[in-house]
Amino acid sequence: MALFAYRSDMIRTAERMLSIKAISPESGGAGEEKRADYLERVLLNWGLKPRRYDYIDEYKAKRSNLVIKYGSRQKTLWLLAHIDTVSEGDINLWKTDPFKAVVKNGKIYCRGAQDDGRSVLSGMYALKSLLGKDLKYNFGLVLVADEEVGSKYGVQKLLDEHIFKKGDMFIVPDLASPDGAEIEIAEKSMLWLKATVTGKQVHGSTPEEGLNAFKEAAKFALEVDSYLHKHYVKKSKLFPTGSTFEMTKHEKNTDSINIIPGKEVLYFDFRILPSYKPSQVLADVKRIARRYAAKIDVEVVQRQESRSTAPNAEIIRLLQNSIKRTLNADARLVGIGGGTFGAYLRNAGFDAAVWGIGTEIAHQPNEYTCISDIEGEIAVFSDLFL
């Protein structure tokens, strides 16, 4: 059956899947359980038997993962796509309901349509298109929870289950390049920091009697920004923009304008070239913090380092060849600043290629995926197995 024969069915699956919120409890959601329930029913209706791995998180929510291995070959090629999404952000910036899929002009608009709904669909429908055919490798499909906030209840747990075997190969379709001609083989280290600045709260008219935590926090944040950008300046072929060091989240301090705040909490998102050690960056930030009159406590929220996949790894060569045959493109190797669970696979000793087709609009309002991009991914995946 031609791949395009699945288009209507695929769009119906997309509409139903994307309408089921799958946001981490840490971000105010209920987790992936209901979305996994729906996708499990779809796969069962296709005659497949997914294994389900549910984990209960600290919010008592069920974090659900689905695993399928189809075929009887010695080696498995795994596709891993995540089923969780982020929140909608500022609802006023959306032209449509962010959690009701709208199909228009060859695009599907919805939160999570691209990240990572596109690749959930391409993985599922590539597998459906290959059912009953003689494959070169077992088709492994993993629909994973908890990617957006650290993968603690997703790929990290699955690695502990010993599902994957030595010699298996991995594609993480969680990259967006318009022509599908980029393969990510390396990621920057990720370091998220929380800084709690404690001063002394007083009346707004008597600042000399207190210590303005807001002012101390602002000076500290700017000094950190200036120091790191001056001292961590390396760039490379894979990472031409170098490391990034950004102030991001800021917690509420006081409700009143006439109060000098005594406490400030702010956050940093650092994406660091592999040639630098995150431990050294952390030490520099803590050293700067000690110089302030206010007490500044710096703690790690998330830290992730990753080895690289060798440019000549088997999965890289296979994927480049399939991209050439199906898309007529010469795939180039890149590094990215964003984190994927390719990092966890690489650190566990597996070769992983992060790849995908699309325009990079993840986490933005009016997120969409092109139906043709999903079908392009299906074509490449089908070629890989045949």
N, C-alpha and C positions, 0 to 999 in steps of 0.2 A: 504493500500500500504506500502511495506517495506521501511524503511528509506533510504536504499541504492539506491532505485529507483530514488531518487532525486539528486544523486551525480552529474551527468552531468549537470543538470539544475543549481545546486548550484555553480558549477565551472564557468559556463557561467556568472551567476550573479556576482560572485566574480571578474572575469576578467573585466567586464564592470564597476562595482562599483569602484574598486581600480584604474582604469585608469582616473577617474574623481578626480582631485585634490580638497581636502577639507581642506585647511590650513587656519588658522586664519589670518585676515588682519594684526593683530599685529605682525605676523611672516612672513609677505610678501605675503600672499595668498589672495584669494577672498572670503573665507568663504565656507559654506556647501551647498549653495542654489542648485547648479547643481547636486550634489550627492543626495540631498533630492528629487529633481525632478525625478531622475531616480528610486530611491527606491520607491517613491510614485506610479510610473507607474507599477512597479512590483507588489506591493500590490493590486492595483486596478485590475490588470489582474487576481489576485487570487480571486476576488470577495469581497475583504475587503475594508473598507472605513476609511482610516486613517484621523485623524484630524491633521491639520497642524498649527503650531504655529511659525510664522515668526517675528523676531525682527530686527530692524535696529540698527546697532552699530555706534560707533563714527566715523568710516571710511565710513559710508553710505552703508555698505555691509549688505546683508540680511542673517541673521543667522537662519537656518531652523531646526525645530524639528517636528517629526512625532509621533503621539500617536494613538494606537489601543487598544480597549478593546473588547475582543471577549467572549461572553457568557452572561448568565443571572443569575448568582449566586450572593449571598449577598457579598461574599468576593472576592477580586482580588489579584492574585499573579502577580506582575510586574517584568518584565525583562527590565533592562535599559542598553543599549549599546550606545557608542558614535560614531558618524559618521565622526568627524573631525580627522585629522592626523597632525603630525609634518612634518617639511621639511625634505629633504633627507640628510642634513648634507654634508659631504665631498663626492662629486659625484665620486671622483677618487677611493673611497673605495668600490664602488658597482661593482659587476660582471655583472649586468643586468641593464636595464633602471629601476630606482626606481619607476616610475609611469606607468609601463606596466607590468601587472601580467604575470609571467612565471610559468607554472605548470611543475614540474619535480620531479620524484621519490617520488610521494605522497605528495609533498609540493607545496604551492603557495608562490612564492617570489614576494614581492612588499612592498613599504612603506605603512604601515597601515594594512598589511595582518594579523598580530597578534593583534596589538593595534589600533583599536579595531574591525577590520574587521572580525576576527574569530567569535566574539560573536554577531556582527550584523547578520552574516549568521546563526549562530546556533539558535539565537532567532527567526529569520524569518522562518527558515525551520522547527524548532520545532512546531511553530504555524501552518504552512502549513500541517504538518503531522497529526495534531489534528483536522483539520477542519471537522465538521460534527459529532464529537464524544462527548460523555457525559463527561464533565470535572468536577472535584471536585471544581475548582475555576475558575473565569473568567481569561482568559489569557490576561494579560496586556503587551504590547510591546511598549517601548519608544525608538526611535532612536534620540539621543540627540546631540545637537550642543555644541561647545565651551568648551569641557572638558579639552583640553590641556593647556589652559591659564586662567583657573579660573571659568568656568561654569556660567559666568555672564549672557550669552544669551542662556543658556541651562537649566540645572536642577534648578538653582536658580529662573529663570523666571517661569518655569513650576510649581514650588511649590507655587508661588504667584497666579497661575491660579486655585488652589484648585481642581486639577484633581484627586488627591489621597485622599482616605477617611480613617478615623480612622478604624483600624483593618486590613487594607491592609498590604501585606507582599512584601518584595523586595529582588531581587537578582541582584547584579551588577556583571556581568561576565567579570571582568576586572582584573583578577589575573591569573598568569600562574604558575601552579605546574605540573610537568611532569606526575604524577599519578592521578591528580585531587583530592588528598587527603588532601588539605589544604583549610580551610575556614577562611577568614579574618573577625574578629569581632571588630578590633580596629585599629586606625591609629595614627601615631605620629602627633602632631601639626606641621603645616608648617609655617615658617616665612621667607619670602624673603626680603632682605634689599638692598637698594641702598645707597652707601656712596659717596658723592661728596667732594673731597679734594681740597681745594683752597690754593695755595701758591703764589709765584711770579715768573713770567717768565723772564728769562734773557739769555744772551749769554752763550753758553756752556763753554767758557773760563773763565767766572767770576761768578762761583756759589756762591761766598761769598756775592754777591750783590742781590741775590734772595732767594727764598725758593723753593726747589725742591719738587713739589707735588708728583712726582713719588716715590721718596725716602720716603716721609712722609706716602704715601698710603701703601707702602710695609711694613713699620714698623708697621703701624696701623693694617693691615690685619693679620700679623703674631702674634701680641699681642692678638688680638681678638681670633684667632685660639687657641693659647696656653691657654688663660684664660678660655675660655668656656670648652675646653676639660678637664681641671683640676678641674673645679667646678661643672660640670653637668655630674656626673659619674654613676648615677644609671642605673641598668639594671633590667629586669624582665623576667618572663617566656614567655610572649608574645613578648617582645622586647629584646632578648638576646644580641644584639649588642649595645644597648643603644642609646643615642642621637647622631646626626651627625651635624657638623658645617663646612661647606665648602665654600671656595672662589670659585666663578665660573666666571661669565662674567666680561669682562674688556673692556671699551670703548677706542677708539683711542685717543691719546693725542696730538701728533705733527707729522708732516711729515719730520722734519729735525733732523738729529742726533746731530747737534750742537746747539740745543735749550734746555735749562733747562725748563721742562714743568711747567706751572703754574696751571694746573688743571688736576685732575685725577678723573675718575668715575669708581667704581668697585662695584660688587654685591656679596651677600652672600646667600646661600641656607641652611637654618637650618631646621632639622627635629627633633623635640623635644618630649621626652616622655610625655605622658599625666599627669604624676605626677609633671611636672614643668610648670610654667606659662610663656608663651611667653612674657608677659609684663615685667617680671623680666629679661629675657634674653635681651630684647630690652633696658631696663634701664642700664644693665651692658655695652652693646656696646656703648651707648651714653656717659656713664661716662668715658669710656676709651678714646673716641673721644675728650673729653674736655681737655685732658692732653697734646694735641699736639700743636706745634707752628702754624701749618697750621690750617685753619678753616675747620672742618669736619662736614658736614651736613649728618645725617642719617635719611632716610625715609623708610617707609614700602611700599613695592611693592605689596606683597600679604601676607595675614595672614589667617590661617584656623585652627580652633580647632574642635575637634569632641568628642562626647560622644561615648561610646562603646555599642555594642549589647550584651545583656546578653547571656552567654553560653547556657542557657536553654530556650532561646526564641523559639517560635513555628517554625519559618522559619529555625532556625539552626537545630532543631531536624528533620524536614521534609527533609532538604537537606542532612543531614548525612545519613538518611535512604535510600534515593534514590541513593546516591553514593555507599552505601553498596550493594544495590540490583543490580545496573547496572554495576558498576566498580569493585565490590568485594574489596572495600578499606574502611578502617576505617579512616574517615576524622578527622584530628586534627585541633584545633583552633589556629590561629596565629594572630599577629599584623604585620603591615607593615609600612615602612617609606614613601612610595609613597602615594600621595593623590588621592583619587577617589571621585566620587560624592556620594558614600556611606556616606561620612561625612555630607553632606548637608541633606541627608535623615534622618540620626540619629539625627542631631541637630533639625530637624523639628518634632521629636518625633516618628519616624518610626523605626522598626527593619529592618536592612539590613544585608544581607550576601554577601560578595564579594568573588567570586569564579571563577575558570576557569581551563582549561587543556592546558598545553603547556610549552615550554621552554622559560625562561625570556630573550627575545631579543628585547624588545620594544625600539625604538629610535636608534637602532644600524644599521649599514650598512648591506645590504643583509638580511633584515628582512623577515621572512617567518612564515607561519603557516602550520601545518600538517593537511591534510584533515581528517585523522582519529581523530584528536583532536576535530575538529568541530563536527564530527559525535558522538563522545563521549559526548560532551555537549548536543547535540540534544537528545540523549538517556536519560540522566539524567533529562532534562527539561520535556520530554514526560512522564517519570515515575512520576514526581512531580504532574502533572495535572491529571493523570489517577489513 
